Amino acid sequence: QLAQIAADNGFGVIPGLDNTKIDAKRSATGDSSDNDMDSVALKFDYLLGDFTVTAITGYLSYDYDETCDCDFTGAELYSVRSQEEYEQWSPELRIVSPVGEVFEYIAGVYWQTSDLDFKDSFTTGTDSMLPFAVPPIASSAVDTLSANRNFEQDSDLYSVFAQGTFHLADTLRLTVGARYSYEEKDGSRDLIFVDSETGVPSGPADQAVIRAVFVGENHSLSDSRDEDKVAPLAILEWDASDEIMAYVSATQGFKSGGYDARSNLSTTPSTDVFGQTAVGTFEFDDEQATSYEIGSKMTFMDGRAELNTA
C-alpha cells in the first residue's frame, strides 16, 4: 500500500516498500544512538575485633540521545527522538559476625536515591508521506505534527536487613532473615501535540483526529506514592554426607511500583471521532513473588563430578 501511495503522489520508487516477506529485515532513513554511562563503587572494610564492618557507596549515572526511524520503512513517515538521564546514589553499612560460631549473622542498613528524566518527540516533516497514508479527514492534522513528552520520576528507598545462621548440629543449619524496605516515589508526565514548524499546539478539531489516529491526547499528570514491604527468607540445610548436601528454602521478594513514561492517553476514559473509547495508564502497583525450593548439591569421584538438583 505504501509503495502504491508513493507512486500515486510523486514520491517515486522507495527501496524496501515492496518487500512483504517476513525476513527479520527492515528499512530506515536513518537511526542514531549516543550513550554514556558512569559507574563507581567504593568499599571499606574495618575489622572490629572478630567482627567485620563494611561500608559501600555506589554511584551510577547514564544518559542517551537516540533518533529512531520508528515506522521501520524506507519511506519518510515519522521519526522519534528520545533522551534520557538517570542518576543514582546507594550507600550501605553492614556488620558481619565472626565465622565458626554456633550463631553467625549479618545485618545492615541501605539507602538509595535516584532521579530519572525522560523525554521523546514524535515528528512528521514537510516531506512526510504520512498525510497521504491516512484517511483524508486526518491528513491536515498529521501534517508537520510533533508530539512532545516529558517524564520525571524521583525515588528514595530506605531498608534494614538481617540474616542469621543457627548451627543446630554439625550437619544441620537453619538460616533465617528479612529485609524491611520503605520507598517514596514522585512521578509526572506531560504530553502535548503541536505543529512541528510553528510550535503552536494543535486545535480541538485536530486533537480529535489525533486521538483517533494515534490513540494519544494532550495531558498532564503527576502523583506520589509510598510503600513498605518485608521480604523474609528461611533455609534449612542438611549435610547427608561429605559429598551430599540437601536443602529446602522459602523466600519472598517484591519489586516496587512506579509510573509509566510511555502511555499516550490520560487516565480518564475518552472517546474518539470513530466512537472508540480508551484509557491510558500512569501509576502501576508493586509486584510480589513467593518462592519455595527443595534440592541437593552432590559431588562424585573425589570432586571430579558434580550434580545439583532442584
C-alpha positions, 0 to 999 in steps of 0.5 A: 500500500505504501509503495502504491501511495508513493507512486500515486503522489510523486514520491517515486520508487522507495527501496524496501516498500515492496518487500512483504516477506517476513525476513527479520529485515527492515528499512530506515532513513536513518537511526542514531544512538549516543550513550554514556554511562558512569559507574563507581563503587567504593568499599571499606572494610574495618575489622572490629575485633572478630567482627567485620564492618563494611561500608559501600557507596555506589554511584551510577549515572547514564544518559542517551540521545537516540533518533529512531526511524520508528515506522521501520520503512524506507519511506519518510513517515515519522521519526522519534527522538528520545533522551534520557538521564538517570542518576543514582546514589546507594550507600550501605553499612553492614556488620558481619559476625565472626565465622565458626560460631554456633550463631553467625549473622549479618545485618545492615542498613541501605539507602538509595536515591535516584532521579530519572528524566525522560523525554521523546518527540514524535515528528512528521516533516514537510516531506512526510508521506504520512498525510497521504497514508491516512484517511483524508479527514486526518491528513491536515492534522498529521501534517508537520505534527510533533508530539512532545513528552516529558517524564520525571520520576524521583525515588528514595528507598530506605531498608534494614536487613538481617540474616542469621545462621543457627548451627543446630548440629554439625550437619544441620543449619537453619538460616533465617532473615528479612529485609524491611524496605520503605520507598517514596516515589514522585512521578509526572508526565506531560504530553502535548501535540503541536505543529512541528514548524510553528510550535503552536499546539494543535486545535480541538478539531485536530486533537480529535483526529489525533486521538483517533489516529494515534490513540494519544491526547494532550495531558498532564499528570503527576502523583506520589506514592509510598510503600513498605514491604518485608521480604523474609527468607528461611533455609534449612540445610542438611549435610547427608554426607561429605559429598551430599548436601540437601536443602529446602528454602522459602523466600519472598521478594517484591519489586516496587511500583512506579509510573509509566513514561510511555502511555499516550492517553490520560487516565480518564476514559475518552472517546474518539471521532470513530466512537472508540473509547480508551484509557491510558495508564500512569501509576502501576502497583508493586509486584510480589513473588513467593518462592519455595525450593527443595534440592541437593548439591552432590559431588562424585569421584573425589570432586571430579563430578558434580550434580545439583538438583532442584 
